[in-house]
Amino acid sequence: MNKKLWCAGLAAVLTITMASSVYAKEAVGANVDPANTEMTDETIVIGLSAEPSGLWGSGTGKVENETQIIDAAITDTLVRVDRATNEVLPNLAAEWEWLDDTHCKFVLRDNVLMSDGTPLVADDVVYSVNTWMEYSANSDTGRYLADVSSEDEHTVTIGFNTIAPDLLSMLAWSNFGIVSEDEINALGGPEAADGNPVFGSGKYRFKEWNHGQSIVLERNEDYWNPDYKGYFKEIRFTFTSDASARALSVLSGDIQVAYDMPVSMASTYVSNDNVNVIVHTFGQNTRIWYNMGPNAGATADIRVRQAIDKALDFDAIAMVGTAGFGEEVHSAFPVESKFYNEIFTKEERAQDLEGAKALLAEAGYADGLELSIVGMQDQSPVFAVIQENLRQAGIDLTINIVDTAQFVEQANEGKYDLIHVGDLLEARYPTIFSSLTQQLIDTFCIGGSKWTTPEIEEKISALIQEKDEDAAKEKAKELEELLKENMPYSHTYAEMHAALTASDIKGYRTIERGFLDCTGFYK
């Protein structure tokens, strides 16, 4: 298996190297087209990879990616984030102010209508927040909420249980869509609303759900924001797990958008004039984490970790991992983040096999070392490159490809030497570096306890709580320099999302975590 994986990885490197130099600049990014200005009676069909089990995840605690995409169209949040600039902007809340470190007061707009025709009022926000705290207490949706109160019909204060200024940015996530108690009660309660989501004040409204076939939304003709224009009257979602089938459906004209495509597959369509290839980052960098927990073996020795880092060809790893659209990363934060600092230079990251061998010999492994890496099938080509890099330094790496359930189980039990996962660090959410914060490891971290110290946790807390963004950037640098010194991981590349659209479709936009914003498409 290992030999086959290496051959596949090498072929991928060669193919992508040639293709990227010709085609990469022709791919289209997200959030780059100007906003639409027209409205039509047309329908757009979007192919998703799976059918959601429900459509109100924050009201039931069952949040799925597809749920969030659809939920973001039918509900609005208090604030929104400009994904091109990361700026927090008004939405249902016209303005806000922090009353103290943990309480933020929001003033609501007075021209917003809910789906039942009643105006948005503070009690709707109170109900929504209380619902998040009740049904989603163990998720980002409710974990950091402490209390909520209304001062009058248009003023509401939300209290948090931790100091984190960037929680304001998190309130733009689709999990935090506002509904009213009357809407939900009219539908029969949260569970019933999950399957028949006629609620919210979003750009589109729920129309019908033909289970196993499609979900249809229709444009909200009473939407509060006159600057927004929904080009398509209806949005129809279909579900096909086979990515190649979704791609062929775009080419045949059966659908106009194929969402959630493997980047490597999407890259093969760049030269096709009948489709647009969308490739974009979403704020998450991947890292090879070293097991430093109770079950750690050789990777507990920093010399071994440093040797592995020196042995790796990060250019090749990034080339395969991003299908030629991205480069190696030099910071935990993505380059578009306000808190990005270049912690490594490209020269520091250059492959140094002799240096790696010397460190291994110093650690007592001059005659070789056997390690393992755990991952899922989609990362096989990346692991093959890593495997060959380490072989050249005298490390025999076994690649263990498992399914999702096995991956989570083995990772959380520390049954690995290396593991390849990422952290979402587009902002300073309280879950930042969850794998390095002991209190978050059990609930947020795939991979269990990797490595942490009181000093690291103190620096993380200081970074999260800092109000001044310039000072926060310096704190981020201090933290990353400490991590660089101790090397609990090796940076690899920025994760990417990919999609295909029909050639005449514009307006590809995203919401949190790079998920699709289905409301911005136009011709």
Secondary structure by P-SEA (a helix, b strand, c coil): caaaaaaaaaaaaaaaaaaaaccccccccccccccccccccbbbbbbbccccccccccccccccaaaaaaaaaaccccbbbcccccbbbbccccccccccccbbbbbbbccccccccccccaaaaaaaaaaaaaccccccccccccccccccccbbbbbbcccccaaaaaaacccbbbbbaaaaaaaccaaaaaaccccccccbbbcccccccbbbbbcccccccccccccccbbbbbbbccaaaaaaaaaaccccccccccaaaaaaacccccbbbbbbbccbbbbbcccccccccccccaaaaaaaaaacaaaaaaaaaaccccccccccccccccccccccccccccccaaaaaaaaaaaccccbbbbbbbbcccaaaaaaaaaaaaaaaccbbbbbbbcaaaaaaaaaaccccbbbbbbbcccccccccccccccccccccccccccccaaaaaaaaaaaacccaaaaaaaaaaaaaaaaaaccbbbbbbbbccccccccccccccccccccccccccc
